[in-house]
Amino acid sequence: MKTIRKALALMLALCMVLALAACGSGDKPIESKAPESKAPDTTPSDQGGEPTAEVELLWWAPPTFIQDADDPAGTYEQKLVEEFNASHPGITVKVETIDFTTASDKITTAIESGTAADVLFDAPGRIIEYGKNGKLVDLGDMFTDEFKKDVGNDDLLTSCQGNGTYYMYPISASPFYMAINEKMWTESGAMEFVNLEGNRAWTTEDFEKAIEKVSASYNPGVLFCGGQGGDQGTRAFIANLYDGSVSDGKEYTFNSEAMLKGLTKAQEWIDKGWLGNGVQYNGGQSIELFVAGTTAWEFCWGTSAAGNNAATMEANGVKAISLPFPSADGKPVLEYLVNGFCVFDNGDAAKAEAAKTFIKWLCDNEENVTRTGAFPVLQSMGNLYPGDAEKELLVEFTKMYGPYYNTMDGFANMRAQWFDMLQKITGGGDVTELANAAVEASNAGMAG
């Protein structure tokens, strides 16, 4: 078997180069020319009144929207703000791309120094934490009875709230799942253990047999834990192995018997070389390894990752097969992403109202929904992907959604405890001792 450490070390260097290229000009405002494709026309009258004085907004946008062809990250977002600015006199929006890897620290620092952007595209995990800490504008007036009826999903609406207050306006949602390299799994004989029928649910027992085979010839996927980026993938993977859960809705429970069994099994697989030790990688770097054809599977996968990396995978000869996480009973429970926007409370009521106008304009647009690679939260939009077999499969995955714990108190602290625990477990530490300590710290953080 190839030596995974050497291969992964080489790929880390390559991935850093790719990541820098993908980020374009980093945290500087994007200046690339807008592509010729035209966003649907939206006139100011569609959105209500305009501000009586000039308002300038800054939008922080991680690389989530799918770009055209080889356009760098942020190109589509720049097109959007140009279209919005042209149709909304009195409001000028500037977009700044931010890297997922460093976004948390950047945002925290900006909040503390009073320099946060006006609008942020993110997921509930971070957004609701900011809201609970009093840093965001209440968006409750955007959640009209008509809008909530159109969403028609109480759990999804709850994910946009913190302590009963709406802090995030949603645009789309999609499941998190895993992916395997078809060529590697086929050539190694591991595909015999993969279910490609129906919703593709499979068992932990079959997964173990498969990775033993595939890792004999190829580098295994890594249990990444170098940071919190993409950590939902590792939590869902571990939880499903023996039907455990990260939380019971009231407190964190990843030291339960089922979770300890999953963590112990992962440690065992790492020792055998059937699972890669990902202590030096976060989710984004792990994805880069898979996309480059270096590793045989990836735990941090979703519609955005698949869409943004389609061209690179084609160039590298990588065909990804989407699968739910393996589970003991063959009935996986998936976490899911809700994409949306929040407005930072920068003490300017006019800016806050202008920001609401901007994010409603963004979210109530079918093309923007499809650019996230996810599914609309509004039922009235219907099926935006007719004839797409992959999206039809993912609709089956949406039926596997579990309880949404990402907006629980102390979620941000729990994430830090989780990846720190994984780092120590992958290094050979005592699973029970480490999980107990991490859960104790996570639950203690719920009150802080």
Sequence and secondary structure as in RCSB ss.txt:
>XXXX:A:sequence
MKTIRKALALMLALCMVLALAACGSGDKPIESKAPESKAPDTTPSDQGGEPTAEVELLWWAPPTFIQDADDPAGT
YEQKLVEEFNASHPGITVKVETIDFTTASDKITTAIESGTAADVLFDAPGRIIEYGKNGKLVDLGDMFTDEFKKD
VGNDDLLTSCQGNGTYYMYPISASPFYMAINEKMWTESGAMEFVNLEGNRAWTTEDFEKAIEKVSASYNPGVLFC
GGQGGDQGTRAFIANLYDGSVSDGKEYTFNSEAMLKGLTKAQEWIDKGWLGNGVQYNGGQSIELFVAGTTAWEFC
WGTSAAGNNAATMEANGVKAISLPFPSADGKPVLEYLVNGFCVFDNGDAAKAEAAKTFIKWLCDNEENVTRTGAF
PVLQSMGNLYPGDAEKELLVEFTKMYGPYYNTMDGFANMRAQWFDMLQKITGGGDVTELANAAVEASNAGMAG
>XXXX:A:secstr
   HHHHHHHHHHHHHHHHHHHTTTTTSB      SS      HHHH    SS EEEEEEE S S  STT  TTH
HHHHHHHHHHHHSTTEEEEEEE  HHHHHHHHHHHHHHT   SEEEE HHHHHHHHHTT B   GGGS HHHHHH
H  HHHHHHTEETTEE  EEEEEEE EEEEEHHHHHHTTGGGG   STT   BHHHHHHHHHHHTTTSB  EEE 
SSSTTHHHHHHHHHHHTT  SB SSSB TTSHHHHHHHHHHHHHHHHTSSEEETT  HHHHHHHHHTT BSEEEE
E HHHHHHTHHHHHHHT  EEEE   BTTS   B EEEEEEEEB  S HHHHHHHHHHHHHHHT HHHHHHTTSE
ES GGG  SSTT HHHHHHHHHHTTB    TTSTTHHHHHHHHHHHHHHHHTT  HHHHHHHHHHHHHHGGG 
